[in-house]
Every structure is written in structure tokens, then in C-alpha cells.
Amino acid sequence: MAEEKESTSIPLSQAENGGEDPEDPVKSPPTSSASSTRQACCYVLQSWISKKFMTGCVVLFPVAVTFFITWWFVQFVDGFFSPLYEHLGFDIFGLGFITSLVFVFLVGVFVSSWLGSTVFWVGEWFIKRMPFVRHLYSASKQISAAISPDQNTTAFKEVAIIRHPRVGEYAFGFITSTVTLQKDNGDEELCSVFVPTNHLYIGDIFLVSSKEIIRPNLSIREGIEIIVSGGMTMPQVISPIERVARQGERIPLNRIM
């Protein structure tokens, strides 16, 4: 009789739940439809909020970076002349920045004159005689000459596309100069093409035949933007200059017909 009582005894937790096991999916009561709808609505709302939040981050990130760099640049440039104005009793933010811009403009005007170019040439002659400073000055001058509006002999001439590093692969570069290679079967014109690697002004120089260079219809500024942005500003269609010129010649004929 004692064994039969032990076998028929029911735990207290099951007795309170009416003899049903809550962990058993078969015996547990089914979930209500209202709870399932509420969970689905919460999931959709959470997904929508997360997507819109990431969209806001994507939109505001370049704005924040641009504002931060601009603000830092204004403070940096303003720091050149703002101590002078503070010493004179003028504490106006931005006055030093405006003064710096006017100073740069006046330097450009002065150097463009005959007297200014002479003074600049003398100062450059002294700097190039210094042991360590001359290397820094030469590298900095090449960087500034690449984007100079004067387009002198050391600046980037035009954008080029060459086959590099393997056949079927292409690389963006800038033509810096041309050289004539003397061979037994005749002279060949080669172009010095600068191909940036991990930075715009750090790269390799290739001597490529002018016949094998593809000259796209891109300006120097557009080429620099493509390199700096990592290819994100790459246009969808790139046409060589020769093809664009041929298409431009055909347009008047079509219009006449």
C-alpha cells in the first residue's frame, strides 16, 4: 500500500497548475494571437527604428566630419594673427582667420610681380642650400605644384590609365613628363606616369609608351578626387579623349542632316 501511494503522489507545483506541466509544449496552453501580434509589431518597429537611425548616421557622418575639419582649420589659421589682435585689445573670433586669408592673397599678388618673384627666387636659393630643409621643401613644392593653377613643368599634366599590374587590370595615374627613348630601330616617346599607392603623393613611377596610355576625359581635379576617395567618386562611364572628340565631330553632321 505504501508503494502505491508513492507512485500516485503528485508534486505540489503540478497540483497547483491543475496537473499540467508548463514546460511541456503539448500540455502547456497555446500562446494567444494577441501576444504574437504584439511581438511581430515590436519586431517591425524595432527594425524600422534601427534602419532610420543608421540612415541618419550615414547622412550626418560626412556633415560632422566636414564641420569638424572646417572648424579645426578656422581655429588653426585664426591662431596665427589672433594673439596679435589680443595684444592690441581686440578679442573678436574670426578676425585672425580673415587676416590670414588676406595675407595669403597679398603674398600671391606680390609673388606674381617681378620684384616678388625675384625675392622668392633668392629665398628659394638659400633654402635649397640647407642640408635637411631642402628635401622637405622640394617634396612640399612638388605637392603644391601638382594642384597649382599655373600648371608649370612639375605639375600633373593629365590623368592616365595604364595596364597595371597585370594584363586585364588597369590603374589610375597622372602624366608628369615625357621622355624620348633612343633605340636601334628608332626613337620611342615614353610618358612618365605617377601611380599613387596608399596616398596621393606616395606611389610608383612608370615609363609607359605613349601609344599604350589611355587618356580619359577627366580633369586633374577629378582624378585627384577619385584617388583620395578610394574610387567612390568614380564616374559610371569613362571615355577616352579621342572617342569623345570623334563623337563631338559627328554631332554637327547629324544636326545638319
C-alpha positions as CSV (number, residue, x, y, z in Angstrom):
1,M,0.0,0.0,0.0
2,A,2.9,2.4,0.7
3,E,4.4,1.8,-2.7
4,E,1.1,2.5,-4.4
5,K,0.7,5.9,-2.5
6,E,4.2,6.9,-3.5
7,S,3.6,6.2,-7.2
8,T,0.3,8.1,-7.2
9,S,1.6,11.2,-5.5
10,I,1.7,14.4,-7.5
11,P,4.2,17.3,-7.0
12,L,2.8,20.4,-5.4
13,S,3.8,22.6,-8.4
14,Q,1.8,20.4,-10.7
15,A,-1.1,20.2,-8.4
16,E,-1.3,24.0,-8.3
17,N,-1.3,24.1,-12.1
18,G,-4.1,21.6,-12.4
19,G,-1.7,18.7,-13.0
20,E,-0.3,20.3,-16.2
21,D,3.5,20.7,-16.9
22,P,4.2,24.3,-18.1
23,E,7.4,23.2,-19.7
24,D,5.7,20.5,-21.8
25,P,4.7,22.1,-25.2
26,V,2.0,19.6,-25.6
27,K,0.4,20.1,-22.3
28,S,1.0,23.9,-22.0
29,P,-1.8,26.2,-23.2
30,P,-1.2,27.8,-26.7
31,T,0.1,31.3,-27.0
32,S,-2.6,33.8,-27.6
33,S,-2.9,35.5,-31.0
34,A,-2.7,39.0,-29.3
35,S,0.7,38.2,-27.9
36,S,2.0,37.0,-31.3
37,T,0.7,40.1,-33.0
38,R,2.3,42.3,-30.3
39,Q,5.7,40.6,-30.8
40,A,5.5,41.0,-34.6
41,C,4.7,44.7,-34.3
42,C,7.5,45.2,-31.8
43,Y,9.9,43.5,-34.2
44,V,8.8,45.6,-37.2
45,L,9.0,48.8,-35.1
46,Q,12.5,47.9,-33.9
47,S,13.7,47.1,-37.4
48,W,12.2,50.4,-38.7
49,I,13.9,52.5,-35.9
50,S,17.2,50.7,-36.4
51,K,17.1,51.3,-40.2
52,K,16.2,55.0,-39.8
53,F,18.9,55.5,-37.1
54,M,21.6,54.1,-39.4
55,T,20.3,56.2,-42.3
56,G,20.7,59.3,-40.0
57,C,24.2,58.3,-39.1
58,V,25.2,57.8,-42.7
59,V,23.8,61.3,-43.6
60,L,25.2,63.1,-40.6
61,F,28.7,61.4,-40.6
62,P,30.1,63.3,-43.6
63,V,28.5,66.5,-42.4
64,A,30.1,66.1,-39.0
65,V,33.5,65.3,-40.4
66,T,33.3,68.3,-42.7
67,F,32.2,70.6,-39.9
68,F,34.9,69.3,-37.6
69,I,37.7,69.7,-40.1
70,T,36.5,73.1,-41.2
71,W,36.2,74.3,-37.5
72,W,39.7,72.9,-36.8
73,F,41.1,74.7,-39.9
74,V,39.5,78.0,-38.9
75,Q,40.9,77.8,-35.4
76,F,44.3,76.8,-36.7
77,V,44.5,79.6,-39.2
78,D,42.9,82.1,-36.8
79,G,45.7,81.3,-34.2
80,F,48.4,83.0,-36.4
81,F,47.1,86.5,-36.0
82,S,44.6,86.3,-33.1
83,P,47.4,86.7,-30.4
84,L,48.4,90.0,-32.1
85,Y,44.9,91.3,-32.0
86,E,44.5,90.2,-28.4
87,H,47.7,92.1,-27.5
88,L,46.1,95.2,-29.2
89,G,42.9,94.7,-27.2
90,F,40.7,93.2,-30.0
91,D,39.1,89.9,-29.0
92,I,37.0,89.1,-32.0
93,F,36.8,85.4,-33.1
94,G,37.5,85.0,-36.9
95,L,39.4,88.3,-37.3
96,G,42.7,86.4,-37.3
97,F,41.3,84.0,-39.9
98,I,40.2,86.8,-42.2
99,T,43.6,88.4,-41.8
100,S,45.3,85.2,-42.7
101,L,43.3,84.9,-45.9
102,V,44.1,88.5,-46.8
103,F,47.8,87.8,-46.1
104,V,47.8,84.7,-48.3
105,F,46.1,86.7,-51.1
106,L,48.7,89.6,-50.8
107,V,51.5,87.1,-50.9
108,G,50.1,85.6,-54.1
109,V,49.9,89.1,-55.6
110,F,53.4,90.0,-54.5
111,V,55.0,86.8,-55.8
112,S,53.2,87.3,-59.2
113,S,55.1,90.5,-59.7
114,W,58.7,90.8,-60.9
115,L,60.0,92.0,-57.6
116,G,58.2,89.3,-55.7
117,S,59.4,86.6,-58.0
118,T,63.0,87.8,-57.6
119,V,62.7,87.8,-53.8
120,F,61.1,84.4,-53.8
121,W,63.8,83.0,-56.1
122,V,66.6,84.3,-53.7
123,G,64.8,82.8,-50.7
124,E,64.4,79.5,-52.5
125,W,68.1,79.5,-53.4
126,F,69.0,79.8,-49.8
127,I,66.6,77.1,-48.7
128,K,67.9,74.6,-51.3
129,R,71.4,75.0,-49.9
130,M,70.3,73.8,-46.4
131,P,71.1,70.1,-45.8
132,F,67.8,68.8,-44.4
133,V,65.3,71.5,-45.1
134,R,65.9,71.3,-48.9
135,H,64.4,67.8,-49.1
136,L,61.3,68.8,-47.2
137,Y,60.9,72.0,-49.3
138,S,61.3,70.0,-52.6
139,A,58.7,67.5,-51.6
140,S,56.3,70.2,-50.4
141,K,56.8,72.2,-53.6
142,Q,56.1,69.2,-55.8
143,I,52.8,68.6,-53.8
144,S,51.7,72.2,-54.2
145,A,52.8,72.3,-57.9
146,A,50.6,69.3,-58.6
147,I,47.4,71.3,-57.8
148,S,48.8,74.7,-58.9
149,P,46.6,76.6,-61.3
150,D,49.6,77.7,-63.2
151,Q,50.3,74.2,-64.4
152,N,54.1,74.5,-64.7
153,T,56.5,71.9,-65.7
154,T,56.4,70.0,-62.4
155,A,52.6,69.7,-62.2
156,F,50.4,66.8,-63.2
157,K,49.8,67.1,-66.9
158,E,46.7,64.9,-67.3
159,V,45.0,61.8,-66.0
160,A,46.1,58.5,-67.4
161,I,45.0,54.9,-67.3
162,I,47.7,52.2,-67.8
163,R,47.6,48.4,-67.7
164,H,49.0,47.6,-64.3
165,P,49.9,45.3,-62.5
166,R,48.7,42.5,-64.9
167,V,47.1,42.2,-68.3
168,G,43.4,43.0,-67.9
169,E,43.9,45.2,-64.9
170,Y,44.1,49.0,-65.0
171,A,45.4,51.7,-62.7
172,F,44.8,55.4,-62.4
173,G,47.8,57.7,-62.7
174,F,49.0,61.1,-63.7
175,I,51.3,62.0,-66.5
176,T,54.1,64.2,-65.2
177,S,56.5,64.4,-68.1
178,T,57.6,62.8,-71.3
179,V,61.0,61.4,-72.4
180,T,62.4,60.1,-75.6
181,L,63.9,56.6,-75.5
182,Q,66.6,56.1,-78.2
183,K,66.7,52.6,-79.6
184,D,68.4,51.0,-82.6
185,N,65.1,50.6,-84.5
186,G,64.1,54.2,-83.8
187,D,63.2,56.6,-81.1
188,E,60.1,56.0,-78.9
189,E,58.2,58.5,-76.8
190,L,57.6,57.4,-73.2
191,C,55.4,59.1,-70.7
192,S,56.3,59.3,-67.0
193,V,53.2,58.2,-65.2
194,F,52.9,58.6,-61.5
195,V,50.6,55.9,-59.9
196,P,49.6,56.6,-56.3
197,T,49.6,53.7,-53.9
198,N,48.3,54.2,-50.3
199,H,48.4,58.0,-50.6
200,L,48.0,60.6,-53.3
201,Y,51.7,61.7,-53.2
202,I,53.2,58.3,-52.4
203,G,53.4,55.9,-55.3
204,D,55.4,54.5,-58.1
205,I,56.7,56.0,-61.4
206,F,56.3,54.0,-64.6
207,L,57.7,54.8,-68.0
208,V,54.9,53.8,-70.4
209,S,54.8,54.1,-74.2
210,S,52.5,57.0,-75.2
211,K,50.6,54.7,-77.5
212,E,49.7,52.3,-74.7
213,I,48.3,55.1,-72.4
214,I,44.5,55.6,-72.2
215,R,43.7,59.2,-71.7
216,P,40.3,59.5,-70.2
217,N,38.1,62.6,-70.4
218,L,38.8,63.6,-66.8
219,S,40.4,66.7,-65.4
220,I,43.3,66.7,-62.9
221,R,40.9,67.7,-60.1
222,E,38.5,64.8,-60.9
223,G,41.5,62.4,-60.9
224,I,42.6,63.6,-57.5
225,E,39.1,63.2,-56.1
226,I,39.0,59.6,-57.4
227,I,42.3,58.8,-55.8
228,V,41.5,60.5,-52.4
229,S,38.0,59.0,-52.2
230,G,39.3,55.5,-52.9
231,G,37.3,55.2,-56.1
232,M,34.0,56.2,-54.6
233,T,33.7,59.2,-56.9
234,M,34.4,57.1,-60.0
235,P,32.1,58.0,-62.8
236,Q,29.9,55.2,-64.2
237,V,31.2,55.7,-67.8
238,I,34.8,56.7,-68.8
239,S,35.5,57.5,-72.4
240,P,38.9,58.3,-73.9
241,I,39.5,61.8,-75.2
242,E,39.9,60.5,-78.8
243,R,36.4,58.9,-78.7
244,V,34.8,62.0,-77.2
245,A,36.4,64.1,-79.9
246,R,35.1,61.8,-82.6
247,Q,31.6,61.9,-81.1
248,G,31.8,65.7,-81.0
249,E,32.7,65.8,-84.7
250,R,29.8,63.6,-85.6
251,I,27.2,65.7,-83.8
252,P,27.2,68.7,-86.2
253,L,26.9,66.3,-89.2
254,N,23.8,64.7,-87.6
255,R,22.3,68.0,-86.9
256,I,22.9,69.2,-90.5
257,M,21.2,66.0,-91.9
